[in-house]
């Protein structure tokens, strides 16, 4: 379960989400939403990869004096639930 929102031009664009060799996409808006994805994970991969399509360099939410950072998704929460448990 992914609770997040898109930042800037990433809104309403497909965002790839990968677990092992399996890939699905989510589409986020500028509002926080929760999306549930179901992955088969036969290789027991322990890495979740989310790749925003158009990360933007910004100082939004940054500490004064720090360099701009790349933002594409405003992540609120990720929950990994074992479907067999």
N, CA, C and O of each residue as an XYZ file, in Angstrom:
340
protein
N       0.852     -1.169      0.000
C       0.000      0.000      0.000
C       0.898      1.233      0.000
O       1.792      1.370      0.835
N       0.644      2.121     -0.947
C       1.436      3.340     -1.079
C       0.521      4.537     -0.903
O      -0.446      4.706     -1.645
N       0.830      5.365      0.084
C       0.097      6.605      0.303
C       1.040      7.738     -0.072
O       2.083      7.925      0.554
N       0.660      8.498     -1.106
C       1.561      9.510     -1.635
C       0.803     10.491     -2.510
O      -0.386     10.328     -2.781
N       1.531     11.522     -2.947
C       1.013     12.454     -3.946
C       2.146     12.769     -4.911
O       3.318     12.562     -4.599
N       1.785     13.270     -6.079
C       2.791     13.630     -7.069
C       3.261     15.051     -6.817
O       2.521     15.887     -6.297
N       4.508     15.308     -7.195
C       5.060     16.651     -7.099
C       5.196     17.214     -8.510
O       5.750     16.561     -9.394
N       4.690     18.424     -8.716
C       4.833     19.134     -9.983
C       4.311     18.364    -11.173
O       3.200     17.835    -11.131
N       5.114     18.291    -12.259
C       4.647     17.672    -13.503
C       4.535     16.147    -13.451
O       4.165     15.531    -14.450
N       4.843     15.530    -12.323
C       4.692     14.080    -12.184
C       3.232     13.672    -12.002
O       2.893     12.495    -12.123
N       2.369     14.647    -11.709
C       0.950     14.365    -11.505
C       0.328     13.805    -12.778
O       0.601     14.274    -13.883
N      -0.499     12.810    -12.598
C      -1.274     12.198    -13.675
C      -0.418     11.515    -14.749
O      -0.882     11.300    -15.869
N       0.826     11.178    -14.406
C       1.692     10.413    -15.302
C       1.928      9.036    -14.678
O       1.957      8.914    -13.453
N       2.099      7.996    -15.506
C       2.381      6.667    -14.949
C       3.744      6.643    -14.253
O       4.742      7.128    -14.786
N       3.759      6.068    -13.057
C       4.974      5.967    -12.250
C       5.270      4.484    -12.053
O       4.475      3.784    -11.424
N       6.397      3.984    -12.576
C       6.720      2.568    -12.417
C       7.061      2.210    -10.969
O       7.758      2.950    -10.275
N       6.553      1.060    -10.537
C       6.850      0.509     -9.212
C       7.312     -0.928     -9.447
O       6.584     -1.732    -10.029
N       8.533     -1.248     -8.987
C       9.094     -2.575     -9.224
C       9.414     -3.300     -7.932
O       9.897     -2.709     -6.966
N       9.130     -4.604     -7.936
C       9.559     -5.531     -6.888
C      10.179     -6.706     -7.634
O       9.489     -7.438     -8.343
N      11.486     -6.878     -7.467
C      12.168     -7.935     -8.213
C      12.020     -7.686     -9.705
O      12.327     -6.596    -10.187
N      11.547     -8.698    -10.445
C      11.358     -8.577    -11.890
C       9.949     -8.143    -12.269
O       9.648     -8.022    -13.457
N       9.085     -7.909    -11.299
C       7.704     -7.511    -11.569
C       7.582     -5.995    -11.532
O       8.137     -5.340    -10.649
N       6.857     -5.444    -12.491
C       6.645     -4.005    -12.531
C       5.177     -3.694    -12.779
O       4.519     -4.319    -13.610
N       4.680     -2.708    -12.033
C       3.336     -2.166    -12.235
C       3.467     -0.654    -12.243
O       4.533     -0.126    -11.929
N       2.409      0.046    -12.594
C       2.453      1.504    -12.551
C       1.331      2.029    -11.679
O       0.272      1.413    -11.552
N       1.590      3.189    -11.077
C       0.565      3.925    -10.358
C       0.507      5.320    -10.974
O       1.464      5.781    -11.595
N      -0.622      5.973    -10.791
C      -0.781      7.351    -11.233
C      -1.229      8.151    -10.028
O      -2.234      7.833     -9.394
N      -0.478      9.187     -9.721
C      -0.779     10.015     -8.555
C      -1.200     11.404     -9.012
O      -0.793     11.868    -10.077
N      -2.019     12.064     -8.199
C      -2.416     13.446     -8.465
C      -1.700     14.351     -7.461
O      -0.810     13.902     -6.738
N      -2.083     15.600     -7.421
C      -1.486     16.537     -6.463
C      -2.061     16.343     -5.053
O      -1.576     16.946     -4.096
N      -3.095     15.502     -4.928
C      -3.696     15.204     -3.622
C      -3.191     13.852     -3.126
O      -2.907     12.960     -3.926
N      -3.081     13.702     -1.819
C      -2.633     12.435     -1.229
C      -3.703     11.365     -1.437
O      -4.870     11.568     -1.104
N      -3.294     10.232     -1.988
C      -4.184      9.085     -2.168
C      -3.447      7.822     -1.738
O      -2.222      7.816     -1.617
N      -4.209      6.751     -1.509
C      -3.629      5.448     -1.176
C      -3.940      4.478     -2.305
O      -5.088      4.345     -2.729
N      -2.896      3.800     -2.787
C      -3.021      2.823     -3.862
C      -2.499      1.489     -3.358
O      -1.443      1.437     -2.727
N      -3.219      0.416     -3.627
C      -2.777     -0.925     -3.245
C      -2.369     -1.685     -4.493
O      -3.151     -1.812     -5.435
N      -1.152     -2.186     -4.497
C      -0.644     -3.013     -5.588
C      -0.426     -4.423     -5.068
O      -0.096     -4.613     -3.897
N      -0.610     -5.411     -5.933
C      -0.402     -6.809     -5.561
C       0.708     -7.369     -6.439
O       0.588     -7.399     -7.664
N       1.793     -7.814     -5.804
C       2.931     -8.380     -6.517
C       3.114     -9.837     -6.128
O       2.990    -10.193     -4.956
N       3.409    -10.683     -7.115
C       3.951    -12.001     -6.841
C       5.457    -11.772     -6.710
O       6.043    -10.988     -7.456
N       6.066    -12.459     -5.764
C       7.483    -12.229     -5.506
C       8.214    -13.558     -5.343
O       8.739    -13.857     -4.271
N       8.247    -14.365     -6.426
C       8.850    -15.696     -6.300
C      10.347    -15.672     -5.999
O      10.875    -16.641     -5.453
N      11.039    -14.590     -6.339
C      12.472    -14.520     -6.078
C      12.780    -13.941     -4.697
O      13.947    -13.747     -4.357
N      11.749    -13.665     -3.901
C      11.898    -13.107     -2.549
C      12.709    -11.804     -2.561
O      13.547    -11.580     -1.688
N      12.452    -10.951     -3.555
C      13.136     -9.661     -3.639
C      12.797     -8.831     -2.405
O      11.674     -8.875     -1.902
N      13.769     -8.084     -1.931
C      13.551     -7.266     -0.735
C      13.654     -5.773     -1.034
O      13.765     -4.956     -0.121
N      13.618     -5.422     -2.326
C      13.742     -4.025     -2.716
C      12.508     -3.576     -3.486
O      12.046     -4.258     -4.400
N      11.989     -2.430     -3.104
C      10.880     -1.776     -3.798
C      11.461     -0.555     -4.488
O      12.087      0.280     -3.835
N      11.265     -0.432     -5.806
C      11.819      0.681     -6.574
C      10.678      1.485     -7.170
O       9.832      0.940     -7.879
N      10.654      2.791     -6.881
C       9.652      3.707     -7.421
C      10.414      4.793     -8.167
O      11.274      5.457     -7.588
N      10.105      4.979     -9.455
C      10.866      5.908    -10.284
C       9.951      6.996    -10.846
O       9.245      6.754    -11.825
N       9.949      8.198    -10.242
C       9.129      9.273    -10.779
C       9.580      9.631    -12.200
O      10.781      9.649    -12.470
N       8.644      9.916    -13.114
C       9.012     10.164    -14.505
C       9.714     11.504    -14.737
O      10.485     11.627    -15.689
N       9.470     12.500    -13.903
C      10.006     13.836    -14.163
C      10.361     14.556    -12.866
O       9.724     15.552    -12.524
N      11.392     14.059    -12.119
C      11.765     14.723    -10.865
C      12.206     16.161    -11.116
O      12.849     16.458    -12.122
N      11.856     17.043    -10.194
C      12.135     18.468    -10.323
C      13.102     18.929     -9.243
O      12.996     18.513     -8.089
N      14.038     19.780     -9.613
C      14.961     20.369     -8.661
C      14.246     21.524     -7.962
O      13.772     22.451     -8.619
N      14.166     21.471     -6.621
C      13.415     22.478     -5.873
C      13.994     22.659     -4.481
O      14.682     21.783     -3.957
N      13.706     23.796     -3.901
C      14.044     24.060     -2.503
C      12.818     23.908     -1.607
O      12.905     24.153     -0.404
N      11.677     23.509     -2.171
C      10.453     23.356     -1.378
C      10.676     22.364     -0.250
O      11.105     21.234     -0.484
N      10.382     22.789      0.979
C      10.545     21.936      2.149
C      11.990     21.704      2.542
O      12.267     20.892      3.424
N      12.909     22.400      1.906
C      14.330     22.206      2.146
C      14.804     23.071      3.318
O      14.159     24.061      3.663
N      15.918     22.699      3.918
C      16.522     23.461      5.003
C      17.285     24.630      4.388
O      18.003     24.449      3.404
N      17.141     25.807      4.947
C      17.787     27.016      4.444
C      19.292     26.796      4.284
O      19.959     26.306      5.195
N      19.812     27.164      3.119
C      21.239     27.035      2.865
C      21.647     25.739      2.195
O      22.791     25.614      1.759
N      20.742     24.762      2.098
C      21.055     23.496      1.442
C      20.770     23.599     -0.049
O      19.934     24.395     -0.476
N      21.459     22.802     -0.828
C      21.259     22.774     -2.277
C      19.862     22.255     -2.612
O      19.282     21.493     -1.839
N      19.320     22.663     -3.760
C      18.027     22.115     -4.189
C      18.090     20.592     -4.269
O      19.156     20.014     -4.482
N      16.953     19.961     -4.098
C      16.885     18.499     -4.167
C      15.887     18.094     -5.232
O      15.038     18.891     -5.632
N      15.987     16.860     -5.690
C      15.091     16.335     -6.708
C      13.844     15.768     -6.040
O      13.942     14.904     -5.169
N      12.671     16.254     -6.446
C      11.402     15.741     -5.930
C      10.525     15.271     -7.084
O      10.487     15.898     -8.142
N       9.833     14.180     -6.872
C       8.885     13.670     -7.859
C       7.634     13.149     -7.197
O       6.544     13.201     -7.767
N       7.802     12.636     -5.962
C       6.690     12.061     -5.210
C       6.784     12.533     -3.773
O       7.868     12.560     -3.189
N       5.648     12.905     -3.203
C       5.562     13.202     -1.780
C       5.066     11.950     -1.084
O       3.863     11.698     -1.019
N       6.006     11.161     -0.559
C       5.660      9.885      0.072
C       5.168     10.114      1.495
O       5.833     10.775      2.292
N       4.005      9.566      1.805
C       3.445      9.660      3.148
C       3.696      8.352      3.897
O       4.162      8.360      5.036
N       3.381      7.220      3.241
C       3.529      5.918      3.916
C       3.600      4.794      2.891
O       2.940      4.836      1.853
N       4.411      3.791      3.201
C       4.451      2.548      2.438
C       4.244      1.407      3.420
O       4.924      1.332      4.444
N       3.313      0.525      3.114
C       3.095     -0.672      3.924
C       3.266     -1.891      3.020
O       2.695     -1.955      1.932
N       4.054     -2.849      3.482
C       4.219     -4.114      2.775
C       3.500     -5.172      3.604
O       3.826     -5.392      4.771
N       2.529     -5.816      2.993
C       1.695     -6.799      3.693
C       1.841     -8.141      3.012
O       1.653     -8.249      1.800
N       2.170     -9.148      3.766
C       2.283    -10.512      3.228
C       0.878    -11.054      3.013
O       0.126    -11.236      3.971
N       0.528    -11.309      1.778
C      -0.822    -11.780      1.440
C      -1.094    -13.171      2.009
O      -2.250    -13.564      2.165
N      -0.031    -13.914      2.320
C      -0.202    -15.262      2.851
C      -0.310    -15.257      4.364
O      -0.643    -16.276      4.969
N      -0.028    -14.103      4.985
C      -0.012    -14.032      6.442
C      -1.326    -13.645      6.947
O      -1.512    -13.531      8.159
